[in-house]
Amino acid sequence: MDWDSLKEKHSKALVDAVQERIIKGTSREIETGAFTDAGFEIRKVMALFRELHQLGVVKQEILLSCPAPNCGNPIDYDVNANPECSNCGLNFEESGERPTEVVKHFVLGQLSRDVPWLIALHGFNTLGEWHRDFGWLVSNKIKYHVPILMYQYPMSRHGVMIRSWHVKLAVELGNSIRKAMKHAKSNGITEAPDIVAHSFGSLVLVTLLDHPMFNDLRFGRIILAGGVVPPNYNFSKHIKSGKCEAVLNHCSSKDLAMTVAPWLIPASGPSGKVGIQGDGVVNVRESEYGHGTYFEEGTLRKNLASGGTWDQFLRLPTTYLHMVDGYFSPNADKWPPFWLPFTSVVRGVLIVFPIIALTLFLIDKVMKIWGAIDHIFGFSKKTSQRE
C-alpha cells in the first residue's frame, strides 16, 4: 500500500490519522465519525475512504437500521417480506418510514497478530530477578494469556568470557526449546514461539540461531532488550530463511553496560546502544533507560500495555512494523572496530590472573600447613640427625 501517493491527493494529516488507525486499531470496523470529530471535513474524509475502498484497503458496506428514535436496530432481513422492526416493532409500511441507510467501513486484510507463546532469556547477572514480574504481567495483568517458558541457564560470571561456554549454553537452550516445542504441539500449539532476551541472553540466542544442530527450530518475533549482539549481526539471513519472523532491538543511549560488554564478552557488541543494521530489524532507542530498566515493573507494564513498544511489535502485521513508535535506522558504523582484537588480551588477563593468584594462594597455604606439621613432628630434625 502506497500511503505517500495518497498524501499527494488528500490531506497529509488526514491520511496519517487514517493510516495509524488502520494499522494500530484493534477493531475491524473503522468509524469515519472519529475523523470528523477530530476536525476533518466530512467530504474530505469520505473522498479518502472511497479511494481506500477502490484500493481494497477497506470495504464499504451500506447497512440498514431502524429509523425509530432510540432504536437504530440493524435490519439484516428482507423488509418486503417482513416490514416490521424486530426490536421496537415499528411497521415500515404503516408508518411510511423506510429503514435508514448507514455507510460502514471495515478494514480488510490482517488486522493484528496473535502471540502464541513466549520464551524469556535472562542476562548473566539477572537470574530470577525479573522473571517473576514478567511472567505475572504477561500471563495475568496484560492481555496476552499465553504459555511462557522462563529459561534459566547456569550462572558463571567468568564463563561469559569464554566463547566455548556460550556454545555449551546455546546447545542446552536449543535442546530445551525443542522439548518445549514438542510439548506445546501436543497441547495444540503449533505456532513458533516469540522470544524476549535480555543482555547476555541475546548472545546465547544468536549463537543458537547460528548452530547447525538447530536448523530445524523456527521462531516468531524476537525482542532483544539491552542486547549485546554485534551491530552488524546478520539477522536478515535468518528472516529470509524463515528461522525467525522479525526482530525488535530495544536499546538505550544511556546503557553503560554496552561500553564494557565487548571487552569482557567474546563475539559480543553494543547493539543495546547503537542498534543493529539490516532488513527485518526494528530498532527503537530510549534516552533514559539503564541496562535493567526494561524489566522494572513499571516499564514492563508500559511496553506490554496496548500501544506500548513491545505490544506494537508483537501485534502489528509484518508489513507495518516500521510504524512502531520510536523506530530509527542505525548509522552504518564500521564493525568490528580496530581495537576489538585487544579485548582478547584483557579477557585473557582476567581469566588467567585469578587462576595464578589462586594457585599461589594454595601453594602458600600448603607450605604453611606443611611447616606446621613439620614443627609438630620434627621431620626436618630427624632427617638432619640421620645425615
Order of alpha helices (4+ residues) and beta strands (2+ residues): alpha-alpha-alpha-alpha-beta-beta-alpha-beta-beta-alpha-beta-alpha-beta-alpha-beta-alpha-beta-alpha-alpha-beta-alpha-alpha-beta-alpha-alpha
